[in-house]
């Protein structure tokens, strides 16, 4: 494989990783109402949040958001490295 092909694949990998991270973030946000529903069932309707975004501060969601952010940052790093390598290779 040539260097140009390697950098193109690295850029594509970065883009796919960013898209994956954003899809995971959307799925996590959409799962908040489901988590609230299960919480309501567990406590028989007492002591649950009516605003489901309040569950974002309860575990395990902060950890999930941090890992998803790490995936998006890794994708950005892959893209930057690919573009930087392509630029240096063309000199």
C-alpha positions in Angstrom: 0.0 0.0 0.0 1.3 3.4 -0.8 1.6 6.2 1.6 -1.2 8.1 -0.1 -3.5 5.2 0.3 -2.6 4.8 3.9 -3.4 8.4 4.7 -6.7 8.2 2.8 -7.7 5.1 4.8 -6.7 6.9 8.0 -8.9 9.9 7.1 -11.8 7.5 6.3 -11.2 5.6 9.6 -11.4 8.9 11.5 -14.6 9.9 9.7 -16.2 6.6 10.5 -15.1 6.8 14.1 -16.6 10.2 14.5 -19.9 9.1 12.9 -19.9 6.0 15.2 -19.4 8.2 18.3 -22.2 10.6 17.3 -24.6 7.7 16.7 -23.7 6.2 20.1 -24.3 9.7 21.7 -27.8 9.9 20.1 -28.6 6.4 21.3 -27.5 7.2 24.8 -29.7 10.4 24.8 -32.6 8.5 23.5 -32.2 5.8 26.2 -32.7 8.4 29.0 -36.6 8.2 28.9 -36.4 4.4 28.9 -34.1 4.5 31.9 -36.6 6.9 33.6 -39.5 4.5 32.8 -37.6 1.6 34.4 -36.8 3.8 37.4 -40.5 4.7 37.8 -41.4 1.0 37.7 -38.7 0.1 40.3 -39.8 2.7 42.8 -43.6 2.4 42.2 -43.9 6.0 40.9 -42.2 7.6 43.9 -39.0 9.5 43.6 -38.4 9.5 39.9 -37.5 12.5 37.7 -40.1 13.8 35.3 -37.4 15.6 33.3 -35.3 12.7 31.9 -32.2 14.8 31.3 -31.8 14.7 35.1 -30.8 11.1 34.7 -27.8 12.2 32.6 -26.0 13.2 35.8 -26.6 9.7 37.5 -24.3 6.8 36.9 -23.7 5.1 34.5 -24.5 7.9 32.1 -21.5 10.2 32.9 -19.2 7.3 32.3 -20.9 6.5 29.0 -20.8 10.1 27.8 -17.1 10.2 28.7 -16.3 7.1 26.7 -18.4 8.3 23.7 -16.5 11.6 23.8 -13.2 9.7 23.8 -14.4 7.8 20.7 -15.2 11.1 18.9 -11.8 12.6 19.9 -10.0 9.5 18.6 -11.8 10.0 15.3 -10.7 13.6 15.1 -7.1 12.6 15.9 -7.1 10.0 13.1 -8.4 12.5 10.6 -5.9 15.2 11.7 -3.0 12.7 11.4 -4.2 11.5 8.0 -4.5 15.1 6.7 -1.2 16.1 8.2 0.5 13.0 6.7 -1.0 13.7 3.3 0.2 17.3 3.5 3.7 16.4 4.5 3.8 13.7 1.8 2.9 16.1 -0.9 5.8 18.4 -0.2 
